[in-house]
Amino acid sequence: MATTVTQKGQVTIPKRVRDALGIVPGSKVEFTSGSAGEIIMSKAPAATRRTAAERVARIRGIAGPGMSTDEVMALTRGDPVE
């Protein structure tokens, strides 16, 4: 089964192949070289999802103390910040 390469180097994966591999929009695919010089496309393993706690732990401590409530209110009112 043949497909045409666009000027951007893109190809459309035929529906039969997408269905056989379970490829849906957003899926990742891998290309590897076979022993006879062929290129093999396969569905990439799904990334493991982080738990909410892992996501929070990853960003914890990135933001500084920030502005106080009085500073935020002064900023939104256009008052000079002390």
N, C-alpha and C positions, 0 to 999 in steps of 0.2 A: 504494500500500500504506500503510495507516494504522496507527498505534500509539497507545497511550494514555499520557499524561504522568501520573506519580505526583504525590503531594503534595510530594515533595522535588524535583520538576522532572526526574526521571529517566525515560528511555524504554528499552525493549528494542529493540535493533537486530535486525530480522528476520534469520533465518538465511541467507536468499538473499543479502542485502546483505553480511553478515559474510563469507560464502564468496566473494562476488565481489571484495571488497576485501582478502581475506586477513586479516581482523581476528580475533585470538585473544585469550583472556584476557591482560590486561596491555598490549595494544596501545594506542597513543595515536591519537586522531582529531582532525582539525581542522575547524572550521566557518568558512566564508568566505561573503561576500555576492556573489551573481551580479549581472550587469548589469541583469537584469529584476526585481531585488528578491528573488529566491529565495535560500535558504540552501543552501550546498553542503557536504556532509560528505565528507571524504576521509581516508584513512589517513595519519597523520603520518609523515614520514620517520623511519626508525630512527635513534636516537642512535648516534654512533660510540662504540665501546667503547675505553676506555683500556687501554693495556698495563699489566702489573704494575709496570714501572719508572715509568710516569707516575703511577700511583696512589701508589706509595711516595714519589716526589718531592713529590707534592702535600702529604703529611702530614709530611714530614721536618722536624724541628726544632720540632714543636708541643709535644712532651712535654719537661719539664725533666729534670734528671739523676736525679730520683727518690730513693728511699731506698737505703741500702746494704744488703747482705745481712744484716749484724748487726742493723740497724734493723728489717728485715722479720721476722727470727727473734724478736727481742724483742717485737715487736707481736703475733705469732701466739701466743707463749707467755704473753702478759699481763705480761711484765717491764716495768719502767719504762724508757723510752727515755732514753739519756744525751744 
